Amino acid sequence: MSVLDPQPRFILVETSHPGNVGAAARALKVMGFGDLVLVRPRLPDVLSLEETVAMASGAADVLTRARVVDEIEDALEGVHHLCATAMTPRDFGPPTASPRSHFEGLRRRYADTPPGESHGNPPAADRVGAPRLALLFGGERYGLSNEDVYRAHVCLSIPTHPDYGSLNLAQAVQLMAYEYRQALGGFEVQARTDPVQWADAAAVAGALRHWQQVLEGIGFLDPQAPKKLMPRLQQLLNRAPWAQEEVHILRGMARAVERAAGLGPRAATPSAPDSPDLPPRTTLD
Protein backbone atom coordinates (compact mmCIF):
# COMPACT_ATOMS: atom_id res chain seq x y z
CA MET A 1 0.00 0.00 0.00
CA SER A 2 1.32 3.42 -0.95
CA VAL A 3 1.54 5.81 2.00
CA LEU A 4 0.69 8.71 -0.34
CA ASP A 5 -2.56 9.05 -2.21
CA PRO A 6 -1.83 7.66 -5.70
CA GLN A 7 -4.59 9.79 -7.25
CA PRO A 8 -4.72 13.22 -5.60
CA ARG A 9 -7.58 15.55 -6.43
CA PHE A 10 -6.91 18.80 -8.26
CA ILE A 11 -9.51 21.49 -7.47
CA LEU A 12 -9.70 24.67 -9.55
CA VAL A 13 -11.76 27.46 -7.99
CA GLU A 14 -13.55 30.03 -10.17
CA THR A 15 -11.44 29.54 -13.27
CA SER A 16 -12.17 32.05 -16.03
CA HIS A 17 -10.20 30.86 -19.07
CA PRO A 18 -11.20 27.66 -20.94
CA GLY A 19 -7.65 27.23 -22.22
CA ASN A 20 -6.32 26.90 -18.68
CA VAL A 21 -8.86 24.19 -17.87
CA GLY A 22 -7.82 22.21 -20.94
CA ALA A 23 -4.12 22.73 -20.28
CA ALA A 24 -4.59 21.67 -16.66
CA ALA A 25 -6.27 18.45 -17.80
CA ARG A 26 -3.29 17.78 -20.07
CA ALA A 27 -0.89 18.51 -17.21
CA LEU A 28 -2.64 15.93 -15.03
CA LYS A 29 -2.69 13.22 -17.66
CA VAL A 30 1.01 13.40 -18.50
CA MET A 31 1.74 12.82 -14.80
CA GLY A 32 -0.74 9.94 -14.56
CA PHE A 33 -3.49 11.76 -12.64
CA GLY A 34 -7.12 12.34 -13.56
CA ASP A 35 -9.20 13.61 -10.62
CA LEU A 36 -10.18 17.15 -11.63
CA VAL A 37 -12.93 19.22 -9.97
CA LEU A 38 -14.00 22.75 -10.94
CA VAL A 39 -15.69 24.98 -8.40
CA ARG A 40 -17.94 27.70 -9.86
CA PRO A 41 -16.10 28.18 -13.17
CA ARG A 42 -16.98 31.38 -15.02
CA LEU A 43 -18.37 29.29 -17.89
CA PRO A 44 -20.55 26.44 -16.59
CA ASP A 45 -20.05 24.40 -19.79
CA VAL A 46 -16.30 24.99 -19.87
CA LEU A 47 -15.48 21.27 -19.92
CA SER A 48 -17.08 20.82 -23.34
CA LEU A 49 -15.97 24.04 -25.03
CA GLU A 50 -13.88 23.75 -28.19
CA GLU A 51 -10.99 25.77 -26.75
CA THR A 52 -10.89 23.62 -23.62
CA VAL A 53 -10.81 20.38 -25.60
CA ALA A 54 -8.17 21.76 -27.97
CA MET A 55 -5.87 22.78 -25.12
CA ALA A 56 -6.36 19.39 -23.46
CA SER A 57 -4.58 17.91 -26.51
CA GLY A 58 -5.44 14.25 -26.01
CA ALA A 59 -6.57 14.49 -22.40
CA ALA A 60 -10.29 14.66 -23.27
CA ASP A 61 -10.87 11.66 -20.99
CA VAL A 62 -9.79 13.76 -18.00
CA LEU A 63 -12.31 16.43 -19.02
CA THR A 64 -15.02 13.78 -19.42
CA ARG A 65 -14.47 12.51 -15.87
CA ALA A 66 -14.09 16.00 -14.36
CA ARG A 67 -16.84 17.41 -12.15
CA VAL A 68 -18.29 20.90 -11.75
CA VAL A 69 -19.60 21.79 -8.28
CA ASP A 70 -20.99 24.93 -6.66
CA GLU A 71 -19.22 24.79 -3.32
CA ILE A 72 -15.71 23.85 -2.19
CA GLU A 73 -17.24 21.58 0.44
CA ASP A 74 -18.56 19.38 -2.37
CA ALA A 75 -15.10 19.17 -3.92
CA LEU A 76 -13.53 18.26 -0.56
CA GLU A 77 -15.71 15.24 0.13
CA GLY A 78 -13.50 12.37 1.27
CA VAL A 79 -10.35 14.53 1.40
CA HIS A 80 -8.10 14.15 4.48
CA HIS A 81 -5.29 16.57 3.63
CA LEU A 82 -5.78 19.82 1.71
CA CYS A 83 -2.92 21.79 0.16
CA ALA A 84 -3.65 25.35 -0.93
CA THR A 85 -1.50 26.83 -3.67
CA ALA A 86 -1.46 30.45 -2.56
CA MET A 87 0.35 32.95 -0.41
CA THR A 88 -0.37 32.60 3.29
CA PRO A 89 -2.64 35.45 4.52
CA ARG A 90 -0.81 38.16 6.43
CA ASP A 91 -2.84 37.86 9.63
CA PHE A 92 -2.63 34.12 10.22
CA GLY A 93 -3.09 30.87 8.37
CA PRO A 94 -1.54 27.50 7.60
CA PRO A 95 2.24 27.11 7.34
CA THR A 96 3.97 27.64 4.02
CA ALA A 97 6.21 24.98 2.45
CA SER A 98 7.66 24.04 -0.91
CA PRO A 99 5.85 21.19 -2.67
CA ARG A 100 8.86 18.89 -2.65
CA SER A 101 9.65 19.22 1.04
CA HIS A 102 6.00 18.95 2.07
CA PHE A 103 5.22 15.85 0.02
CA GLU A 104 8.36 14.15 1.27
CA GLY A 105 7.44 15.09 4.83
CA LEU A 106 3.96 13.62 4.35
CA ARG A 107 5.42 10.42 3.00
CA ARG A 108 7.63 10.00 6.05
CA ARG A 109 4.88 10.98 8.46
CA TYR A 110 2.31 8.61 7.04
CA ALA A 111 4.85 5.80 6.89
CA ASP A 112 5.71 6.30 10.57
CA THR A 113 2.08 6.47 11.80
CA PRO A 114 1.26 3.10 13.44
CA PRO A 115 -2.30 1.74 13.62
CA GLY A 116 -4.36 3.38 16.35
CA GLU A 117 -2.34 6.63 16.36
CA SER A 118 -3.18 9.71 14.32
CA HIS A 119 -0.75 12.58 14.99
CA GLY A 120 -3.06 14.70 12.89
CA ASN A 121 -3.42 11.99 10.23
CA PRO A 122 -6.30 9.58 9.67
CA PRO A 123 -5.58 6.58 11.92
CA ALA A 124 -3.97 3.79 9.92
CA ALA A 125 -6.46 1.24 11.27
CA ASP A 126 -9.40 3.40 10.13
CA ARG A 127 -8.37 4.13 6.57
CA VAL A 128 -8.47 2.05 3.43
CA GLY A 129 -5.47 2.87 1.28
CA ALA A 130 -3.55 6.12 1.60
CA PRO A 131 -5.16 9.29 3.04
CA ARG A 132 -6.87 11.29 0.31
CA LEU A 133 -5.03 14.45 -0.67
CA ALA A 134 -6.26 17.44 -2.66
CA LEU A 135 -4.54 20.48 -4.16
CA LEU A 136 -6.54 23.70 -4.26
CA PHE A 137 -5.89 26.32 -6.96
CA GLY A 138 -7.41 29.79 -7.18
CA GLY A 139 -8.75 31.58 -10.24
CA GLU A 140 -6.60 33.47 -12.71
CA ARG A 141 -7.59 36.97 -11.60
CA TYR A 142 -7.82 36.89 -7.82
CA GLY A 143 -6.44 33.54 -6.65
CA LEU A 144 -7.85 31.95 -3.50
CA SER A 145 -9.76 33.92 -0.90
CA ASN A 146 -8.49 33.92 2.68
CA GLU A 147 -11.49 31.86 3.68
CA ASP A 148 -10.52 29.15 1.21
CA VAL A 149 -6.89 29.22 2.35
CA TYR A 150 -7.95 28.79 5.98
CA ARG A 151 -9.43 25.39 5.05
CA ALA A 152 -6.01 24.07 4.06
CA HIS A 153 -3.47 22.22 6.15
CA VAL A 154 -0.60 23.90 4.29
CA CYS A 155 0.11 26.59 1.70
CA LEU A 156 2.39 25.26 -1.01
CA SER A 157 4.64 27.83 -2.66
CA ILE A 158 6.55 26.96 -5.83
CA PRO A 159 10.10 28.32 -5.50
CA THR A 160 10.61 30.98 -8.17
CA HIS A 161 12.93 33.89 -8.86
CA PRO A 162 12.44 36.43 -6.03
CA ASP A 163 11.87 39.27 -8.51
CA TYR A 164 9.16 37.53 -10.52
CA GLY A 165 7.01 34.67 -9.28
CA SER A 166 3.94 34.94 -11.50
CA LEU A 167 2.84 31.57 -12.86
CA ASN A 168 0.01 30.78 -15.23
CA LEU A 169 -2.65 28.56 -13.62
CA ALA A 170 -1.95 25.60 -15.90
CA GLN A 171 1.79 25.99 -15.30
CA ALA A 172 1.23 25.82 -11.56
CA VAL A 173 -0.90 22.70 -11.97
CA GLN A 174 1.82 21.08 -14.07
CA LEU A 175 4.55 21.82 -11.54
CA MET A 176 2.47 20.56 -8.61
CA ALA A 177 1.53 17.41 -10.52
CA TYR A 178 5.18 16.77 -11.36
CA GLU A 179 6.36 17.25 -7.79
CA TYR A 180 3.68 14.94 -6.46
CA ARG A 181 4.48 12.29 -9.06
CA GLN A 182 8.13 12.49 -8.02
CA ALA A 183 7.10 12.00 -4.40
CA LEU A 184 5.29 8.84 -5.48
CA GLY A 185 8.46 7.56 -7.09
CA GLY A 186 8.25 9.11 -10.54
CA PHE A 187 8.25 7.41 -13.91
CA GLU A 188 11.19 5.68 -15.54
CA VAL A 189 12.65 7.46 -18.55
CA GLN A 190 11.78 5.45 -21.64
CA ALA A 191 14.65 4.84 -24.05
CA ARG A 192 14.01 6.24 -27.53
CA THR A 193 16.85 4.41 -29.27
CA ASP A 194 17.95 0.80 -29.54
CA PRO A 195 20.59 -0.42 -27.07
CA VAL A 196 24.15 0.22 -28.23
CA GLN A 197 26.04 -2.78 -29.56
CA TRP A 198 29.55 -2.20 -28.26
CA ALA A 199 32.59 -3.30 -30.20
CA ASP A 200 34.93 -5.67 -28.41
CA ALA A 201 38.69 -5.25 -28.12
CA ALA A 202 39.32 -7.55 -31.07
CA ALA A 203 37.20 -5.39 -33.38
CA VAL A 204 38.97 -2.21 -32.27
CA ALA A 205 42.38 -3.88 -32.73
CA GLY A 206 41.34 -4.99 -36.22
CA ALA A 207 40.44 -1.42 -37.16
CA LEU A 208 43.75 -0.21 -35.81
CA ARG A 209 45.68 -2.79 -37.86
CA HIS A 210 43.74 -1.70 -40.94
CA TRP A 211 44.74 1.92 -40.37
CA GLN A 212 48.33 0.87 -39.78
CA GLN A 213 48.38 -0.65 -43.26
CA VAL A 214 46.81 2.45 -44.78
CA LEU A 215 49.21 4.83 -43.03
CA GLU A 216 52.13 2.77 -44.25
CA GLY A 217 50.67 2.73 -47.75
CA ILE A 218 50.31 6.51 -48.01
CA GLY A 219 53.75 7.12 -46.54
CA PHE A 220 52.66 8.64 -43.27
CA LEU A 221 54.06 5.77 -41.19
CA ASP A 222 57.56 4.41 -41.77
CA PRO A 223 57.61 0.72 -40.78
CA GLN A 224 61.41 0.96 -40.38
CA ALA A 225 61.11 3.81 -37.86
CA PRO A 226 57.62 3.53 -36.38
CA LYS A 227 58.39 5.20 -33.06
CA LYS A 228 55.18 5.25 -30.94
CA LEU A 229 52.49 6.24 -33.44
CA MET A 230 50.40 3.08 -33.17
CA PRO A 231 50.53 2.83 -29.34
CA ARG A 232 49.39 6.45 -29.20
CA LEU A 233 46.50 5.69 -31.54
CA GLN A 234 45.68 2.69 -29.39
CA GLN A 235 45.51 4.92 -26.31
CA LEU A 236 43.34 7.37 -28.25
CA LEU A 237 40.84 4.63 -29.05
CA ASN A 238 40.93 3.35 -25.48
CA ARG A 239 39.66 6.64 -24.03
CA ALA A 240 36.05 5.83 -24.82
CA PRO A 241 34.02 2.73 -25.66
CA TRP A 242 33.29 2.30 -29.36
CA ALA A 243 30.04 1.08 -30.85
CA GLN A 244 30.22 -1.55 -33.55
CA GLU A 245 28.87 0.93 -36.09
CA GLU A 246 31.60 3.41 -35.17
CA VAL A 247 34.30 0.79 -35.75
CA HIS A 248 32.69 0.02 -39.10
CA ILE A 249 32.95 3.73 -39.95
CA LEU A 250 36.67 3.71 -39.13
CA ARG A 251 37.17 0.67 -41.37
CA GLY A 252 35.13 2.29 -44.13
CA MET A 253 37.23 5.46 -43.93
CA ALA A 254 40.38 3.36 -44.21
CA ARG A 255 39.05 1.61 -47.33
CA ALA A 256 38.15 4.97 -48.87
CA VAL A 257 41.68 6.25 -48.30
CA GLU A 258 43.05 3.07 -49.89
CA ARG A 259 40.91 3.56 -52.98
CA ALA A 260 41.78 7.24 -53.26
CA ALA A 261 45.49 6.46 -52.97
CA GLY A 262 45.29 3.57 -55.44
CA LEU A 263 46.33 1.06 -52.81
CA GLY A 264 45.42 -2.59 -52.63
CA PRO A 265 44.40 -4.18 -49.31
CA ARG A 266 48.07 -4.96 -48.49
CA ALA A 267 49.97 -2.92 -51.07
CA ALA A 268 53.64 -2.33 -50.45
CA THR A 269 54.29 1.27 -49.50
CA PRO A 270 57.32 3.50 -49.69
CA SER A 271 59.00 4.48 -46.51
CA ALA A 272 58.31 7.97 -45.27
CA PRO A 273 61.35 10.10 -44.50
CA ASP A 274 62.31 10.11 -40.89
CA SER A 275 60.97 13.29 -39.33
CA PRO A 276 60.96 14.42 -35.69
CA ASP A 277 57.46 15.83 -36.28
CA LEU A 278 55.93 12.44 -36.99
CA PRO A 279 54.60 10.48 -34.01
CA PRO A 280 56.36 7.15 -33.41
CA ARG A 281 54.83 3.78 -34.30
CA THR A 282 55.16 0.10 -33.42
CA THR A 283 53.46 -2.91 -34.96
CA LEU A 284 50.64 -4.74 -33.19
CA ASP A 285 51.34 -8.20 -34.59
C-alpha positions, 0 to 999 in steps of 0.5 A: 500500500502506498503511503501517499494518495496515488490519485490526488484531487486537483480542485480549480476554484472560479477559473475564467479561461477555458484554455487553462482548464484544458491545459490543466487536464493535459498537465494531469494526464502526463503525470498519470493523474485524472481527478479534476474538480471545478468549483464555480467556473466562469463558464458552466459548460467549460469542460465541453468548449472547443478551446478547452478540448483543444488545449487538453490535446489528447486528455479529453478523458480527463475532461469527461471525468471532471466534475463541476460543483458549486461549493468547495465543500462538495469538492472536498468530500472524502479529502483528508489533507488539503494543500492550498497553492497560494500565499499565506494570509498576512494575519494568520493561516496555515504554514507555508512549504515548498511542494517537494519538502512537504510531500516528502514530509507527508510520505515520512509521516504517514509511513511512521504512523502506526495503527491506532495513532493519528498525529493529525493523520487519519488513523492507519487502522481506520483508513483504506489505502492512503489518506486522500489528498487534494490540491486547491488552486485559485482563479486566474484573476484573484487567486484563492480567498483567505477563507478558502486558504484557511481550510487548508493544512498547508500553503504550497509555494513553488520556488521561483525567482524572487523578482518575478514569481507569476505563474500561469494557472496551468503551469502551476498545476503542471509543476504541482503534478510533477512534484507529487508524481516524483514524491510517489516515485516518478516514472522511468525514462523510456529509451528512444533508441535501440541499445548500443552494440559495443565493439569488443577489443578484437574489433577495435584492434582490427580497425587499428591494424587496418589503419596501420596498413593504410598509413604505411601505404600513403607514406605517413608511417615508416615501418622501419622507424615507427616510433610510438604512433600506433601505441598512441592511436591505441591509447586514443581509441581506449579513451572511450568505448566504441560502438560496432557501427563506429568501428565500421565507420573507421574501417570504411574510412580506411578503405576509402583512403586506400581507394583514393590512394590507389592502394590494394588491401596490403599494397607495399608502400614506400618508406616515409622520410624520418621526421621528428614531427611524426609520431612514433609507431610500433606494430601490433602483430 
